[in-house]
Amino acid sequence: MRFCSAADEYKIDPNHSSVNFAVTHLMVSTVNGRFTAFEGKGPFDSKDVTKSSVSVTIKTASINTDNTSRDNDLRSAGFFDVEKFPEITFQSKSVERRANDYVAHGTLTIKGVSRMLNLPFELKGPADAGKMGKVMGRACQPHRQPPGLWSIQGAWNGR
């Protein structure tokens, strides 16, 4: 495995990334969906991960559950209130190495409410060096209130 040079800048690769969620509805079914507009970046230093950080921004209006009526309801003031809260954000406070993987510790903010979140990830790169550079994959499952599950998965493209 090739390591990054000191503090390589990574950006989310939108062609190899997704921000997905699954929420239990009335305890009888699971609604799956995704956010289609998001970006993220951060310096990653494999030699001293304490110099690393990550920030992610998700556009709430980009929610898509493949049901237009439900999507419009989720964009309304009763749920995401996209007019008042156009973004979901994650900002790391620290990054640590755990065995062969890493964890970004930071703040997830949805509708102006912030919660601490541990975001595990692993270094995947380099991919095809001529096209993608270094790739960092990650996945998290932060719980929300009321009970449900958000899942963020994707690839980070170091350029």
C-alpha positions in Angstrom: 0.0 0.0 0.0 1.4 3.4 -0.9 0.9 6.1 1.7 0.0 9.7 0.9 2.5 12.4 1.2 2.2 14.9 4.1 -1.3 16.4 4.2 -2.5 15.5 0.7 -5.8 17.3 0.0 -8.7 14.9 -0.6 -12.1 15.8 -2.2 -15.2 13.6 -2.5 -15.3 11.9 -5.9 -18.9 12.3 -7.0 -18.6 9.6 -9.5 -17.8 7.0 -6.9 -19.6 8.3 -3.9 -23.1 8.4 -2.5 -24.9 9.7 0.6 -27.6 7.2 1.4 -30.1 6.7 4.2 -32.6 4.1 5.3 -35.4 5.0 7.7 -38.0 2.7 9.3 -41.5 3.9 8.5 -44.3 3.0 10.9 -42.3 0.0 12.0 -43.6 -1.9 8.8 -41.3 -0.8 6.0 -37.9 0.8 5.3 -37.7 3.9 3.1 -34.4 4.2 1.3 -33.1 7.4 -0.2 -30.1 9.5 -1.1 -28.9 13.0 -1.3 -27.6 13.7 -4.8 -25.7 17.0 -4.1 -22.8 16.9 -1.7 -19.2 17.8 -1.4 -16.4 17.3 1.0 -12.7 17.8 1.4 -9.8 17.8 3.8 -6.1 17.3 4.2 -5.0 13.8 5.1 -1.6 13.0 6.5 -0.9 9.3 6.8 2.3 9.9 8.7 0.6 12.1 11.3 -3.1 11.8 11.2 -3.5 14.4 13.9 -2.8 16.9 11.1 -5.8 15.5 9.1 -9.4 16.8 8.9 -12.5 16.5 6.9 -15.5 18.6 6.2 -18.7 17.5 4.3 -21.7 19.5 3.1 -24.9 17.9 1.9 -27.6 19.9 0.1 -30.9 19.0 1.8 -33.0 20.0 -1.3 -31.3 17.2 -3.2 -33.1 14.5 -1.2 -34.4 11.7 -3.4 -36.5 8.6 -2.4 -37.8 8.0 -5.9 -41.2 9.3 -4.7 -41.9 12.9 -5.7 -44.7 13.4 -3.2 -42.6 12.0 -0.3 -39.5 14.0 -1.4 -41.5 17.3 -1.4 -42.8 16.4 2.1 -39.3 15.7 3.3 -38.2 19.1 1.9 -41.0 20.9 3.8 -40.8 22.6 7.2 -42.1 19.4 8.8 -38.8 17.6 8.0 -35.7 19.1 6.6 -37.1 22.6 6.0 -34.7 23.1 3.1 -35.6 26.8 2.8 -34.4 27.5 6.3 -31.7 24.8 6.5 -30.3 24.2 3.0 -27.3 22.1 4.2 -26.3 19.2 6.5 -22.7 19.5 7.6 -20.0 17.4 9.1 -16.8 19.0 10.5 -14.1 16.9 12.1 -12.4 18.0 15.3 -9.8 15.2 15.2 -8.7 12.1 13.2 -7.2 9.0 14.8 -5.7 5.8 13.4 -7.3 2.5 14.6 -5.4 -0.6 13.4 -5.6 -0.4 9.6 -8.5 2.1 9.5 -9.1 5.7 10.7 -11.9 7.5 12.6 -12.8 11.2 12.1 -14.4 12.6 15.3 -16.5 15.7 14.6 -19.8 17.5 14.6 -22.8 16.5 12.4 -25.3 19.3 12.1 -28.9 18.8 10.8 -31.5 21.5 10.9 -29.3 23.6 13.2 -28.9 20.7 15.7 -25.4 19.5 16.2 -24.3 16.1 17.5 -20.9 14.5 17.9 -20.2 11.7 15.4 -17.4 9.2 14.9 -16.9 8.7 11.2 -14.8 5.6 10.4 -13.0 5.4 7.1 -10.2 3.5 5.4 -7.6 4.6 2.9 -8.4 2.9 -0.5 -6.0 4.4 -2.9 -4.2 5.0 -5.0 -6.7 4.0 -7.7 -5.8 4.3 -11.4 -3.1 6.8 -10.8 -3.7 8.7 -14.1 -7.4 9.2 -13.5 -8.4 9.1 -9.9 -5.3 9.6 -7.7 -5.8 8.5 -4.1 -9.1 7.3 -2.9 -10.4 7.2 0.7 -13.6 5.2 1.3 -15.8 5.7 4.3 -19.1 4.7 5.8 -21.0 5.8 8.9 -24.3 5.1 10.5 -25.2 8.0 12.8 -28.5 7.5 14.6 -31.0 10.3 14.6 -34.1 11.2 16.6 -36.7 9.7 16.2 -34.9 6.4 15.8 -33.7 5.7 12.3 -30.5 5.3 10.4 -28.5 7.6 8.2 -25.7 6.0 6.2 -23.0 7.9 4.4 -20.8 6.0 2.0 -18.4 7.1 -0.7 -15.0 7.5 -2.1 -12.6 10.4 -1.5 -10.5 11.4 -4.4 -7.1 12.9 -3.5 -5.9 15.2 -6.2 
